[in-house]
Amino acid sequence: MPKRICSCAAFTALLACSSSGALKGAAAGSGSPGSGATGAASGTSQAATGSCVPTVPNVAWTSPYAAWSRGVPKDPSFFPIAVWLQGSWHATELHDLGINIYVGNNAGTDALAASDLAILKGLGMYAIIGQDTVGLANIDDPTIVAWWMDPDEPDNAQPAAAGGYGPPVDPATLVTKYAAYTKADPTRPVFLGLGQGVAYDAWEGRGSNAPPESGYPAATDIVAFDIYPYNNCGGDANEQATCGQFWLNAFGIDRLHQWSTRGQAAWTDFETTVIAAGTTSGPTPAQTRSEVWLSLIHSANGIIYFIDTWNPAFREDGIFANPAMVDGVTALNKQIVALAPELNSASLPNLVSVASSNPAAPIDTMTKAQGPSLTVFAAISRTGTAMGTFTIAGLSGSGSATVVGENRTVSIAAGVFTDAFAANDVHIYQVDLSTIACN
């Protein structure tokens, strides 16, 4: 989503607070409202296979989209993987990239007409568009799974009619608009996209005397935000304060869940290109992957890719100028789809703990269970490298963990395993408790 520029406050306190462990503390997916986890341990458990194997609680999970009959699919095998503001002429290549939802069309450009919706439907894709004449005329089309609320990034300073910028849109104005949207169609959720002020308190683009960011989630059912830390390396001094701080997407997801008033779904946007003109700053495929998985570990309910570029010239589908990024994002999306049932299940925050050998580079985790199989998602959450030591509570036996997508295993001894994390590393472990040997 585009960036706008206005005045700033200190970022140092946020950086110090988050690097001290505040981000890591929320990483376990502990049933925050937007995570989809509801209820507590039911008193029953997944089948234990021996005296050395922990009892894994059954924890209820409800889709964050359960309230809407024509909203985002509630199938546990579906995870929202979206793209921002693309034309239908890119639909086939975006489908092949792993995209399943178009977001933001009818935001002033690239409006989707009924014929465009038909193209998406034919590919098994969906759309989040505005309640304009096109959207409302196609209100019965199941391709539309949410309503996009304008304007984009209302929390940023807004262009003034006389030139320059005025204040952000007041959250109360958007709450009123939300009521009108839901009255026009109560069968779908409303989507609202915010700016980088969600994760960066000193962002100059908010202007002066801006209302608190925490007021905006009340105006929506799916709340998203964007911040592009690697592109910010090529920005002005205010943006450069967040250069390479790849944990900010996850931090913003934590905040959106904390600010939710009724369990809203929380999504975030990811950089894949060199966005701004006049810079060569942008992410590598490994950096984009780490941003995505770290946000999912922090219970993101959906992801959005920003794929435009203005350097060396504007290209709407700029990601396709970078074959390495295309390959990386395609593989990443295939992995997310394969693990959707796990992502769409309750997290077990106290079952697996991790200690990092490098205090400056903590490792964040999220643990899920499908029957006797545990899936442990782990990502290094600061710049640096580390050795992670994982402990599965209540497991005293030995065995191995499969490292998903890496064609290797790690040994488990007395419930403990270790693994190395390079810069931006993400590892996903699966442990079949039925294969654990009791000593």
ZAKETOR-405826 format. One record per residue (C-alpha): x, y, z; residue in three letters; residue number from 0. Coordinates in nm, 3 decimals. Each point is the difference from the previous one (the first is absolute). Example, Ala and Ser with C-alpha at 12.3 -4.5 7.8 and 13.67 -1.06 7.14 Angstrom:
((1.230; -0.450; 0.780); ALA; 0)
((0.137; 0.344; -0.066); SER; 1)
***
This chain:
((0.000; 0.000; 0.000); MET; 0)
((0.129; 0.350; -0.071); PRO; 1)
((0.185; 0.204; 0.262); LYS; 2)
((-0.064; 0.360; 0.094); ARG; 3)
((0.230; 0.241; 0.177); ILE; 4)
((-0.057; 0.253; 0.289); CYS; 5)
((0.189; 0.054; 0.399); SER; 6)
((0.149; -0.240; 0.259); CYS; 7)
((0.072; -0.101; 0.363); ALA; 8)
((0.272; -0.223; 0.142); ALA; 9)
((0.015; -0.363; -0.112); PHE; 10)
((0.268; -0.096; 0.250); THR; 11)
((-0.240; -0.101; 0.280); ALA; 12)
((-0.198; -0.233; -0.226); LEU; 13)
((0.316; -0.163; -0.131); LEU; 14)
((0.143; -0.050; 0.348); ALA; 15)
((-0.326; -0.136; 0.140); CYS; 16)
((-0.056; -0.248; -0.282); SER; 17)
((0.358; -0.126; -0.011); SER; 18)
((-0.017; -0.070; 0.373); SER; 19)
((-0.242; -0.286; -0.053); GLY; 20)
((-0.347; 0.155; -0.020); ALA; 21)
((-0.044; -0.131; -0.353); LEU; 22)
((0.124; -0.346; 0.089); LYS; 23)
((-0.234; -0.021; 0.295); GLY; 24)
((-0.305; 0.017; -0.225); ALA; 25)
((0.142; -0.231; -0.263); ALA; 26)
((-0.135; -0.324; 0.133); ALA; 27)
((-0.344; 0.054; -0.149); GLY; 28)
((-0.163; 0.001; 0.342); SER; 29)
((-0.359; 0.032; -0.110); GLY; 30)
((-0.012; 0.373; -0.074); SER; 31)
((-0.340; 0.101; -0.134); PRO; 32)
((0.106; 0.002; -0.364); GLY; 33)
((0.185; -0.329; 0.018); SER; 34)
((-0.311; -0.213; -0.043); GLY; 35)
((0.066; -0.179; 0.328); ALA; 36)
((-0.299; 0.001; 0.234); THR; 37)
((-0.076; -0.174; 0.325); GLY; 38)
((0.244; -0.191; 0.218); ALA; 39)
((0.117; -0.355; 0.041); ALA; 40)
((-0.307; -0.220; -0.013); SER; 41)
((0.119; -0.257; 0.251); GLY; 42)
((0.049; -0.259; -0.274); THR; 43)
((0.322; -0.039; -0.191); SER; 44)
((0.160; -0.132; -0.313); GLN; 45)
((0.087; -0.367; 0.046); ALA; 46)
((0.316; -0.044; 0.203); ALA; 47)
((0.229; -0.279; -0.120); THR; 48)
((0.211; -0.068; 0.305); GLY; 49)
((0.093; 0.107; 0.351); SER; 50)
((0.277; 0.224; -0.134); CYS; 51)
((-0.228; 0.192; -0.239); VAL; 52)
((-0.190; 0.315; 0.104); PRO; 53)
((-0.376; 0.023; 0.002); THR; 54)
((-0.094; 0.242; -0.277); VAL; 55)
((-0.320; 0.191; 0.081); PRO; 56)
((-0.283; 0.037; -0.248); ASN; 57)
((-0.059; 0.375; -0.027); VAL; 58)
((-0.303; 0.133; -0.185); ALA; 59)
((0.062; 0.212; -0.309); TRP; 60)
((-0.246; 0.215; -0.192); THR; 61)
((0.070; 0.163; -0.335); SER; 62)
((0.025; 0.380; 0.028); PRO; 63)
((-0.232; 0.007; -0.304); TYR; 64)
((-0.267; -0.225; 0.154); ALA; 65)
((-0.256; 0.280; 0.044); ALA; 66)
((-0.053; 0.061; -0.374); TRP; 67)
((-0.184; -0.227; -0.239); SER; 68)
((0.166; 0.147; -0.311); ARG; 69)
((0.334; 0.104; 0.144); GLY; 70)
((0.355; -0.136; -0.017); VAL; 71)
((-0.018; -0.382; -0.028); PRO; 72)
((-0.014; -0.175; 0.337); LYS; 73)
((0.144; -0.327; -0.131); ASP; 74)
((0.301; -0.086; 0.222); PRO; 75)
((0.199; -0.081; -0.313); SER; 76)
((-0.039; 0.362; -0.126); PHE; 77)
((0.236; 0.271; 0.118); PHE; 78)
((-0.035; 0.355; -0.142); PRO; 79)
((0.295; 0.086; -0.228); ILE; 80)
((-0.082; 0.331; -0.165); ALA; 81)
((0.147; 0.253; -0.238); VAL; 82)
((-0.054; 0.376; 0.009); TRP; 83)
((-0.162; 0.184; -0.291); LEU; 84)
((0.064; -0.208; -0.311); GLN; 85)
((-0.191; -0.024; -0.327); GLY; 86)
((-0.179; -0.315; -0.111); SER; 87)
((0.242; -0.030; -0.295); TRP; 88)
((0.256; -0.123; 0.255); HIS; 89)
((-0.237; -0.255; 0.152); ALA; 90)
((0.150; -0.316; -0.148); THR; 91)
((0.360; 0.086; 0.091); GLU; 92)
((-0.109; 0.109; 0.349); LEU; 93)
((-0.197; -0.323; 0.044); HIS; 94)
((0.318; -0.188; -0.090); ASP; 95)
((0.188; 0.209; 0.258); LEU; 96)
((-0.243; -0.132; 0.264); GLY; 97)
((-0.229; 0.302; 0.035); ILE; 98)
((-0.362; -0.078; 0.087); ASN; 99)
((-0.145; 0.349; 0.075); ILE; 100)
((0.018; 0.335; -0.180); TYR; 101)
((-0.014; 0.296; 0.244); VAL; 102)
((-0.068; 0.370; -0.052); GLY; 103)
((-0.135; 0.007; -0.352); ASN; 104)
((-0.251; 0.279; -0.056); ASN; 105)
((0.237; 0.215; 0.211); ALA; 106)
((0.009; 0.250; -0.284); GLY; 107)
((0.194; -0.206; -0.254); THR; 108)
((-0.022; -0.349; -0.145); ASP; 109)
((-0.367; -0.040; 0.089); ALA; 110)
((-0.133; -0.353; -0.038); LEU; 111)
((-0.311; -0.030; -0.218); ALA; 112)
((-0.234; -0.300; -0.007); ALA; 113)
((0.206; -0.153; -0.281); SER; 114)
((0.314; 0.031; 0.213); ASP; 115)
((-0.172; -0.168; 0.293); LEU; 116)
((-0.089; -0.284; -0.236); ALA; 117)
((0.368; -0.041; -0.090); ILE; 118)
((0.094; -0.025; 0.367); LEU; 119)
((-0.284; -0.242; 0.068); LYS; 120)
((0.116; -0.224; -0.284); GLY; 121)
((0.342; -0.023; 0.164); LEU; 122)
((-0.145; -0.069; 0.346); GLY; 123)
((0.103; 0.344; 0.124); MET; 124)
((-0.189; 0.263; 0.198); TYR; 125)
((-0.018; 0.380; 0.030); ALA; 126)
((-0.032; 0.270; 0.263); ILE; 127)
((-0.138; 0.308; -0.176); ILE; 128)
((-0.184; 0.320; 0.085); GLY; 129)
((-0.371; 0.049; 0.046); GLN; 130)
((-0.018; 0.215; -0.314); ASP; 131)
((-0.229; -0.044; -0.299); THR; 132)
((0.199; -0.303; -0.117); VAL; 133)
((0.013; -0.164; 0.341); GLY; 134)
((-0.364; 0.050; 0.094); LEU; 135)
((-0.118; -0.101; -0.347); ALA; 136)
((0.173; -0.335; 0.056); ASN; 137)
((-0.101; -0.044; 0.363); ILE; 138)
((-0.115; -0.358; -0.063); ASP; 139)
((0.330; -0.107; -0.158); ASP; 140)
((0.178; -0.240; 0.240); PRO; 141)
((0.333; 0.110; -0.146); THR; 142)
((-0.028; 0.308; 0.225); ILE; 143)
((0.098; -0.110; 0.353); VAL; 144)
((0.034; 0.338; 0.176); ALA; 145)
((-0.056; 0.372; -0.056); TRP; 146)
((0.301; 0.228; -0.032); TRP; 147)
((-0.049; 0.323; 0.194); MET; 148)
((0.143; 0.318; -0.147); ASP; 149)
((0.227; 0.185; 0.027); PRO; 150)
((0.314; -0.208; 0.010); ASP; 151)
((0.213; 0.084; 0.305); GLU; 152)
((-0.250; 0.236; 0.164); PRO; 153)
((0.232; 0.020; 0.301); ASP; 154)
((0.253; 0.194; -0.208); ASN; 155)
((-0.023; 0.374; -0.066); ALA; 156)
((-0.251; 0.050; -0.282); GLN; 157)
((0.049; 0.217; -0.310); PRO; 158)
((-0.165; 0.340; 0.047); ALA; 159)
((-0.213; 0.159; -0.270); ALA; 160)
((0.216; 0.313; 0.000); ALA; 161)
((0.320; -0.202; -0.023); GLY; 162)
((0.224; -0.153; 0.261); GLY; 163)
((-0.138; -0.229; 0.270); TYR; 164)
((-0.262; 0.019; 0.268); GLY; 165)
((-0.059; -0.230; 0.298); PRO; 166)
((-0.077; -0.373; -0.020); PRO; 167)
((-0.360; -0.115; -0.028); VAL; 168)
((-0.159; -0.006; 0.345); ASP; 169)
((-0.071; -0.360; 0.112); PRO; 170)
((-0.355; 0.106; 0.095); ALA; 171)
((-0.065; 0.092; -0.363); THR; 172)
((0.101; -0.348; -0.107); LEU; 173)
((-0.213; -0.164; 0.271); VAL; 174)
((-0.300; 0.182; -0.149); THR; 175)
((0.100; -0.115; -0.348); LYS; 176)
((0.038; -0.357; 0.131); TYR; 177)
((-0.358; 0.008; 0.124); ALA; 178)
((-0.117; 0.103; -0.348); ALA; 179)
((0.202; -0.278; -0.165); TYR; 180)
((-0.138; -0.269; 0.228); THR; 181)
((-0.354; 0.131; -0.045); LYS; 182)
((0.038; -0.027; -0.378); ALA; 183)
((0.132; -0.355; 0.031); ASP; 184)
((0.021; -0.181; 0.336); PRO; 185)
((0.115; -0.326; -0.166); THR; 186)
((0.361; 0.106; -0.057); ARG; 187)
((0.272; 0.150; 0.222); PRO; 188)
((0.148; 0.345; -0.057); VAL; 189)
((0.372; 0.040; -0.076); PHE; 190)
((0.205; 0.308; 0.098); LEU; 191)
((0.365; 0.057; -0.092); GLY; 192)
((0.216; 0.220; 0.225); LEU; 193)
((0.352; 0.141; -0.036); GLY; 194)
((0.333; -0.060; 0.169); GLN; 195)
((-0.093; 0.205; 0.306); GLY; 196)
((-0.155; -0.321; 0.137); VAL; 197)
((0.352; -0.133; 0.064); ALA; 198)
((0.208; 0.320; -0.003); TYR; 199)
((-0.108; 0.269; 0.247); ASP; 200)
((0.236; 0.262; -0.145); ALA; 201)
((-0.124; -0.033; -0.358); TRP; 202)
((-0.003; 0.352; -0.145); GLU; 203)
((-0.278; -0.081; -0.245); GLY; 204)
((-0.261; 0.028; 0.275); ARG; 205)
((0.056; 0.374; 0.034); GLY; 206)
((-0.046; 0.189; 0.326); SER; 207)
((-0.273; -0.060; 0.262); ASN; 208)
((-0.109; -0.324; -0.166); ALA; 209)
((-0.260; -0.212; 0.182); PRO; 210)
((0.124; -0.321; 0.167); PRO; 211)
((0.045; -0.291; -0.239); GLU; 212)
((-0.185; -0.219; 0.248); SER; 213)
((-0.330; 0.166; -0.096); GLY; 214)
((-0.012; -0.137; -0.354); TYR; 215)
((-0.068; -0.375; 0.048); PRO; 216)
((-0.347; 0.083; 0.135); ALA; 217)
((-0.093; 0.110; -0.354); ALA; 218)
((0.060; -0.335; -0.166); THR; 219)
((-0.011; -0.379; 0.015); ASP; 220)
((0.329; -0.066; -0.179); ILE; 221)
((0.267; 0.255; 0.087); VAL; 222)
((0.327; 0.009; -0.195); ALA; 223)
((0.306; 0.222; -0.008); PHE; 224)
((0.318; 0.038; -0.201); ASP; 225)
((0.361; 0.069; 0.086); ILE; 226)
((0.294; -0.075; -0.229); TYR; 227)
((0.319; -0.003; 0.210); PRO; 228)
((0.245; -0.087; -0.277); TYR; 229)
((-0.142; 0.263; -0.234); ASN; 230)
((0.021; 0.250; 0.286); ASN; 231)
((0.380; -0.034; -0.018); CYS; 232)
((-0.018; 0.217; -0.310); GLY; 233)
((-0.240; 0.256; 0.144); GLY; 234)
((0.053; 0.325; 0.187); ASP; 235)
((0.146; 0.017; 0.350); ALA; 236)
((-0.338; -0.071; 0.162); ASN; 237)
((-0.053; -0.316; -0.202); GLU; 238)
((0.360; -0.114; 0.040); GLN; 239)
((-0.060; -0.034; 0.374); ALA; 240)
((-0.183; -0.323; -0.084); THR; 241)
((0.252; -0.123; -0.260); CYS; 242)
((0.022; -0.377; 0.009); GLY; 243)
((-0.219; -0.032; 0.311); GLN; 244)
((-0.177; -0.302; -0.145); PHE; 245)
((-0.180; -0.075; 0.326); TRP; 246)
((-0.223; 0.307; -0.036); LEU; 247)
((-0.270; -0.184; -0.198); ASN; 248)
((-0.032; -0.250; 0.285); ALA; 249)
((0.003; 0.277; 0.260); PHE; 250)
((-0.284; 0.173; -0.184); GLY; 251)
((-0.200; -0.323; -0.008); ILE; 252)
((0.039; -0.025; 0.378); ASP; 253)
((-0.130; 0.354; 0.034); ARG; 254)
((-0.300; -0.055; -0.226); LEU; 255)
((-0.103; -0.303; 0.206); HIS; 256)
((0.045; 0.201; 0.320); GLN; 257)
((-0.209; 0.287; -0.139); TRP; 258)
((-0.279; -0.223; -0.132); SER; 259)
((-0.340; 0.067; 0.148); THR; 260)
((-0.181; -0.313; -0.122); ARG; 261)
((0.262; -0.248; -0.119); GLY; 262)
((0.075; 0.162; -0.335); GLN; 263)
((0.225; -0.185; -0.241); ALA; 264)
((0.346; 0.161; -0.038); ALA; 265)
((0.190; 0.000; -0.330); TRP; 266)
((0.321; 0.168; -0.112); THR; 267)
((0.163; 0.097; -0.331); ASP; 268)
((0.344; -0.118; -0.113); PHE; 269)
((0.258; 0.152; -0.231); GLU; 270)
((0.125; -0.201; -0.297); THR; 271)
((0.150; 0.267; -0.226); THR; 272)
((0.199; 0.322; -0.010); VAL; 273)
((-0.300; 0.223; 0.054); ILE; 274)
((0.110; 0.362; -0.018); ALA; 275)
((0.161; 0.185; -0.287); ALA; 276)
((0.356; 0.118; 0.057); GLY; 277)
((0.106; -0.290; 0.221); THR; 278)
((0.129; -0.352; -0.042); THR; 279)
((-0.115; -0.104; 0.349); SER; 280)
((-0.219; -0.309; 0.022); GLY; 281)
((-0.022; -0.345; 0.159); PRO; 282)
((0.158; -0.329; -0.099); THR; 283)
((-0.225; -0.309; -0.025); PRO; 284)
((0.137; -0.123; 0.335); ALA; 285)
((-0.083; 0.334; 0.162); GLN; 286)
((-0.356; 0.000; -0.132); THR; 287)
((-0.041; -0.359; 0.120); ARG; 288)
((0.117; 0.090; 0.350); SER; 289)
((-0.238; 0.299; 0.016); GLU; 290)
((-0.292; -0.222; -0.102); VAL; 291)
((0.067; -0.292; 0.232); TRP; 292)
((0.080; 0.220; 0.298); LEU; 293)
((-0.338; 0.171; -0.046); SER; 294)
((-0.177; -0.335; -0.030); LEU; 295)
((0.171; -0.112; 0.320); ILE; 296)
((-0.154; 0.308; 0.159); HIS; 297)
((-0.346; -0.117; -0.111); SER; 298)
((-0.051; 0.195; -0.322); ALA; 299)
((-0.333; -0.116; -0.145); ASN; 300)
((0.090; 0.090; -0.357); GLY; 301)
((0.285; 0.139; -0.207); ILE; 302)
((0.015; 0.249; -0.289); ILE; 303)
((0.281; 0.050; -0.249); TYR; 304)
((0.088; 0.340; -0.144); PHE; 305)
((0.153; -0.075; -0.340); ILE; 306)
((0.016; 0.340; -0.177); ASP; 307)
((0.325; 0.180; -0.072); THR; 308)
((0.096; 0.348; -0.117); TRP; 309)
((0.367; -0.076; -0.064); ASN; 310)
((0.139; 0.011; -0.266); PRO; 311)
((-0.351; 0.073; -0.133); ALA; 312)
((-0.351; -0.062; 0.127); PHE; 313)
((-0.118; -0.357; -0.041); ARG; 314)
((-0.323; -0.113; 0.161); GLU; 315)
((0.109; -0.363; 0.026); ASP; 316)
((0.362; 0.086; 0.075); GLY; 317)
((0.069; -0.324; 0.187); ILE; 318)
((0.012; -0.181; -0.334); PHE; 319)
((0.312; 0.194; -0.097); ALA; 320)
((0.183; -0.194; 0.274); ASN; 321)
((-0.005; -0.377; -0.070); PRO; 322)
((0.170; -0.080; 0.332); ALA; 323)
((-0.274; 0.182; 0.192); MET; 324)
((-0.270; -0.170; -0.207); VAL; 325)
((0.149; -0.341; 0.078); ASP; 326)
((0.039; 0.087; 0.368); GLY; 327)
((-0.353; 0.132; 0.046); VAL; 328)
((-0.150; -0.290; -0.196); THR; 329)
((0.178; -0.251; 0.224); ALA; 330)
((-0.098; 0.198; 0.311); LEU; 331)
((-0.366; 0.005; -0.099); ASN; 332)
((-0.001; -0.374; -0.076); LYS; 333)
((0.138; -0.061; 0.349); GLN; 334)
((-0.267; 0.222; 0.157); ILE; 335)
((-0.275; -0.182; -0.189); VAL; 336)
((0.139; -0.339; 0.103); ALA; 337)
((0.004; 0.112; 0.364); LEU; 338)
((-0.337; 0.180; -0.008); ALA; 339)
((-0.173; -0.260; 0.222); PRO; 340)
((0.265; 0.062; 0.264); GLU; 341)
((-0.015; 0.379; -0.039); LEU; 342)
((-0.379; -0.021; 0.025); ASN; 343)
((0.006; -0.168; 0.340); SER; 344)
((0.051; 0.101; 0.360); ALA; 345)
((0.351; 0.078; 0.121); SER; 346)
((0.150; -0.177; 0.302); LEU; 347)
((0.215; 0.271; 0.159); PRO; 348)
((0.149; -0.196; 0.291); ASN; 349)
((0.087; -0.330; -0.166); LEU; 350)
((0.331; 0.091; -0.168); VAL; 351)
((0.251; 0.258; 0.125); SER; 352)
((0.321; 0.119; -0.164); VAL; 353)
((0.318; 0.160; 0.127); ALA; 354)
((0.226; 0.193; -0.237); SER; 355)
((0.377; -0.010; 0.036); SER; 356)
((0.003; 0.366; -0.107); ASN; 357)
((-0.197; 0.234; 0.229); PRO; 358)
((0.001; 0.265; -0.272); ALA; 359)
((-0.166; -0.239; -0.245); ALA; 360)
((-0.293; -0.177; 0.171); PRO; 361)
((-0.193; -0.277; -0.172); ILE; 362)
((-0.379; 0.026; -0.009); ASP; 363)
((-0.218; -0.310; -0.013); THR; 364)
((-0.355; -0.120; -0.052); MET; 365)
((-0.113; -0.356; 0.068); THR; 366)
((-0.298; -0.181; -0.151); LYS; 367)
((-0.127; -0.357; 0.025); ALA; 368)
((-0.178; -0.227; -0.245); GLN; 369)
((-0.072; -0.328; 0.179); GLY; 370)
((0.329; -0.134; 0.141); PRO; 371)
((0.206; 0.223; -0.228); SER; 372)
((0.145; 0.329; 0.126); LEU; 373)
((0.102; 0.276; -0.238); THR; 374)
((0.242; 0.257; 0.140); VAL; 375)
((0.046; 0.316; -0.207); PHE; 376)
((0.319; 0.188; 0.091); ALA; 377)
((0.163; 0.316; -0.137); ALA; 378)
((0.290; 0.215; 0.111); ILE; 379)
((-0.152; 0.336; 0.085); SER; 380)
((0.292; 0.243; -0.007); ARG; 381)
((0.312; 0.057; -0.207); THR; 382)
((0.263; -0.264; 0.074); GLY; 383)
((0.049; -0.373; 0.027); THR; 384)
((-0.067; -0.241; 0.286); ALA; 385)
((-0.023; -0.356; 0.116); MET; 386)
((-0.346; -0.089; 0.126); GLY; 387)
((-0.059; -0.253; 0.277); THR; 388)
((-0.361; -0.126; -0.002); PHE; 389)
((-0.165; -0.176; 0.292); THR; 390)
((-0.329; -0.189; -0.035); ILE; 391)
((-0.174; 0.014; 0.337); ALA; 392)
((-0.082; -0.340; 0.144); GLY; 393)
((0.205; -0.192; -0.257); LEU; 394)
((0.274; -0.211; 0.154); SER; 395)
((0.048; -0.246; -0.286); GLY; 396)
((0.213; 0.015; -0.312); SER; 397)
((-0.062; 0.012; -0.372); GLY; 398)
((0.031; 0.249; -0.283); SER; 399)
((-0.166; 0.304; -0.151); ALA; 400)
((-0.042; 0.040; -0.374); THR; 401)
((0.102; 0.344; -0.127); VAL; 402)
((-0.270; 0.082; -0.254); VAL; 403)
((0.124; 0.074; -0.350); GLY; 404)
((0.368; -0.046; 0.089); GLU; 405)
((0.047; -0.375; -0.056); ASN; 406)
((0.150; -0.057; 0.345); ARG; 407)
((-0.083; -0.093; 0.356); THR; 408)
((0.129; 0.106; 0.340); VAL; 409)
((0.040; -0.236; 0.294); SER; 410)
((-0.211; 0.031; 0.314); ILE; 411)
((0.155; -0.121; 0.326); ALA; 412)
((-0.197; 0.016; 0.326); ALA; 413)
((-0.245; 0.242; -0.162); GLY; 414)
((0.269; 0.243; -0.122); VAL; 415)
((0.130; 0.080; -0.349); PHE; 416)
((0.229; 0.268; -0.139); THR; 417)
((0.040; 0.168; -0.337); ASP; 418)
((0.195; 0.284; -0.156); ALA; 419)
((-0.164; 0.318; -0.127); PHE; 420)
((0.177; 0.212; -0.260); ALA; 421)
((-0.103; 0.360; -0.070); ALA; 422)
((-0.374; 0.021; -0.082); ASN; 423)
((-0.031; -0.374; 0.052); ASP; 424)
((-0.332; -0.180; 0.038); VAL; 425)
((-0.032; -0.368; 0.091); HIS; 426)
((-0.319; -0.205; 0.033); ILE; 427)
((0.020; -0.322; 0.201); TYR; 428)
((-0.244; -0.290; 0.009); GLN; 429)
((0.017; -0.246; 0.286); VAL; 430)
((-0.209; -0.319; -0.014); ASP; 431)
((-0.052; -0.084; 0.366); LEU; 432)
((-0.104; -0.353; -0.091); SER; 433)
((0.360; -0.073; -0.107); THR; 434)
((0.164; 0.120; 0.321); ILE; 435)
((0.194; -0.269; 0.185); ALA; 436)
((-0.032; -0.004; 0.377); CYS; 437)
((0.339; -0.053; 0.162); ASN; 438)
***
